[in-house]
Amino acid sequence: MTTVEAFDPGFGPLVDTTVRVAAWNIWARYAAWERRGPIIEAALRAAAPDVALLVEVWEEPGGRSQAMELATALGDYEHVYASNLTFPDGTRAGNAILSRWPIIRSEVRTLPRDAPNGARDDEGEERLCLFAELDGPRGPLQTFCAHLSWREDHGAIRQEQARAIAEFARDMRPRAFPAILGGDLNAAPDTDEIRMLTGRAATPVPGIWFRDAWEHGGEGPGFTWSNANPWAATSLDVDRRIDYLLVGHPKLGGVGHVVNAELMGDEPVDGVYPSDHFGLVSDLRY
């Protein structure tokens, strides 16, 4: 009988603690937003993430802020916010990162809206990637929240946006925990822009690539844009997975390894869905 010794691929003993991260497009002040607000809040409290990466978050000119209200509802979380769209009444929408732990630093970068093939995103809103570094109890965490161009013919533009995000992640190094990227990337897993970020196509920046949390820890198709949701069904589109939690390759101790991934906000309350998108929540070794 041959004895096979355990093989250590370089991670060493795996840590058994986790960080819970959520990502969700919460649809700003579109349809029935006042009815949807409490449902969004309840879904986030039920998921109990340590970090939430949110897009289409509203903010009023007078200072009322959905990011602030949700941060308070989660238990006096810290938050950062960057707007990319202003509505006619002056209300803005944008990206937000909510954190259970102190935010050490933050930065926002505007993503390209043009591509070398001449394509241009002229839909009237900037596309942003918001960064926050968090002072977690077991070391700093670097998080990125992004919202990419939405039209199906914007693939070339999204590829330039993926390149800019990879460069942003490179510029924020070093880090002991893999970078976390979440948000509405408006592209299916088999598109070139997602393949660039996950290493299935040529990576824009050597050494910067991510694991797809749903692929590694979810069950089923994981559609975040689903005709089961009446808000999404009005688009006459097919069911798709276009929202993501991505995390870099695990480091020492297996930190960053995806333990599980689930949908959130995928059930109606009194017949009302909280958003036109379903959200995601994942536990990562930390």
N, C-alpha and C positions, 0 to 999 in steps of 0.2 A: 504494500500500500504506500502510495506517495503522499507526503504531507505538503500541502500548499501553504506557504506563509502569507500572511496578510500583506497586501501591497499598499504602500502609502504614496499617493500621487503627488505629495508635496503640501497637502493641506494640514497635516498633523491631526491631533485629536479634534473632533468637531465640537464646536460650542453648541450648547443646547438651549440658549436663550434666543429670542427673536425680536424683530421690530415689525410692526404692522403698518403697512402703507396703503393708502387709498388713492385712486385717480378717478375723476369724474367730470364730465361736461354737464353743468347744472342749468344751462339754457337761459341764463340771464333773466330778462323781463319779457320773455315771449309768452305764449298762450298760458292763461290762468296762473300767472306767476305768483299771485298772492295766495292762491289755494295750494300751489306746489311748494311754497317756501317751508311751511311746517313739516311737510312730508320729507323734504330734503334733509332738514335738520334731524328728524327722527331717524332716518336711514343712516346718517353719519354717526349719530350717538349709538345706534345699535351695532354698527360695525366697529366702533371704538378704535379708530386708527391712531397710531402715534404721530403719523404725518399724513396730511391730505393734500394732494396736488389737484387743484380745481381750475377749470376754465369756464369762460362765460359766467363770470361772477360780477354782479352789478354793484354800482356805487353811485349814490346821489350827489348832486353838486353841493348840497348843504352839509354833507359829511356822513349821512347814514350809509353804512357799508355792510353788504352781505357777508364779506369775509370776516369783519369784526363780529357780527352777530353769530356766525357759525363758530368762530373761535371761542366766543364766550359760552355758547351752548355746549361745546365739547369739554369745557372745564378750564376756562381762562388760558387757552392756548395762545401762543404768539403767532403773528402772521405778517406776511409781506404781500404786496399787491402791485400790479402794473396793469394799466388799462390800454386797450388797443382799439377801442371803438366807442364813439360818442353818438347817442341817439338824439333825435330832434329836441327832446325836452331837457337835454343836458346830462341825462343819466349816462354813465359809462359802463362798459363791460370789459373784463380782462382776466388775467391769470392771477391765482392766489396760491400761496403755500401756507398751510396751517401746521403748527408744530407744538407737540406736548412739551418740548424742551426749548431752551433759549436759542434764538437765532443769532449766530455769531456775526455773520455778514451776508449780504445779498447783492445781487446785480441783475440787470435785465439787458438783454440784447434783442435788437430788432432783426428779424429774419428776412432773407431776400424775398422779393416778390417778382423777380425776373429770372428767366432761364436763358442759357446760351442759344437755344433754338428759337428765341424771339417770343416765347410765351410770357404773358404778364398777368399777374393777379391784380385786377382792377376792381375788385368787389367792394372796395371802400373801407377796408380795415387793415391795420398793420397786423403782422404775425410776429409773435413774441416767444422768447424762451426766458423764463424767470428762474433764477438760481438762488438757493438759500443753503448755507452751511449751518448745521444744527449741532448744538453742544449736547449730544446724547450721553447717557450715563456710562456707556462702554466705548466712548470715543466719538469723534466728529462724524457726521453723515453729510454728504453732499447730494443735494436733490435738485432736479431740473424739471420744470413744468412747461410744457410746450403745446401750442395749438397751431397746426399747419393748415395750409390752403385747402379748400374743401372740394373744388370741382374735380370731376373725374379726369378732365383733360389737363389738370395741373400737375401731373406726375413729374414732369421735368422741373417744375418749380419746387415741388416737395423734395426732390433730390438735392437741390441747392440748399434747401432749408435743413435737410438731414446733415449735409456737409457742414453747415454753420453750427449746428448743435454739437457735432463731433469736435469741431475746433474749440467751441466753448468748454466742453468737458476736458479737452486737453489742457486748455489754459488754466483751469482750476486745480490741476495736480500740484503737489502730491496728495494722496489720500490713502488711508489705511483700510477704509471700507469702500467697496465698489460704488461707482456713481449710480444713482437712481434717476431714471427718466420716466415721467408719466404725463399723460394727457391725451388729447384728441388729435391723433396724427392723420385722420381722414384718409387712410389707406389700408388695404387688406394685407395680410401677412406675405402674400406672394408678389407684391409689387416691388419694384426696384428700390424705392426709397426705404422700405422696411428691411429689405434684404441687405442694403448697405449698412444699416444700423445693427443688424444681427449677424453680420459676417458671412452671409450667403452670397453676397456680391462683393466686389472690391470695396474695402472700407475706405472712407474719405480720409481718415487720419490713422496711420499705423498705430496699433495698440489700443484703439478706442472701438469697442464693440460691446454689444449687450445681449443678455439672454432675455427671451420673452417669457415673462412670468406665467402667462396662461399656458403656453406650450409646455413648460416644465412642471407646473403645479395644478393646472385646471383640468376639469372633466367636461367632455362634450364640446360643442362647437364654440361656445363662449361669445356668441354674437352680442355686440353692444349696440348695434343698430338693427332693430328687430321689428318685423311686421306684427309681432304680438303686442307691440306698443302702438296705440292709435296715433300718438304724436309722430312717430317715425313712419307709419304706414302711409301717411298722406303724401310722402315723397315718391311713392310708386317705385321704390327701389327694392332690391333683394336684401335678405338678411346678410349682414356682414360684421366682421370683427374689425373695428377701426379705431378703438381706444385701447391704450396699452399701459402696462407697467413693465418697464425694462430695467435690468440691473446688470452691471458689469460682471465679468468672470469672477467667481469666488476667490477670496484671498485666504491667508493663513487662518486656520481654524474653521474654514468653510464659510466665513462671513460673506453674506450676500447670496448664499445658496437659497433657492426658492423652495420653501417647505410646502406651501399650498397657494392656490389662487381661487377666488370665488367672484361671482357677480354680486353687485349690490344695487339697490334701487330698481330691481327688475320685477317688482310686484306692485300693483295698484293699491291705493288706500281709498276706500269709498269710491272706487271706480276711476281714480285719478292717478296717473303715473307721475313721479316726481320730475322727470325730465324726458326729453326725446331720446336721450342716450341712457343706456345702463352703465353703471360704474363698475369698478374693479377694486378688490382688496386682496392683499397678499401678505403672508408672513415670510420674512427673510431671516436667516440666521444672523445674529448680531450679538 
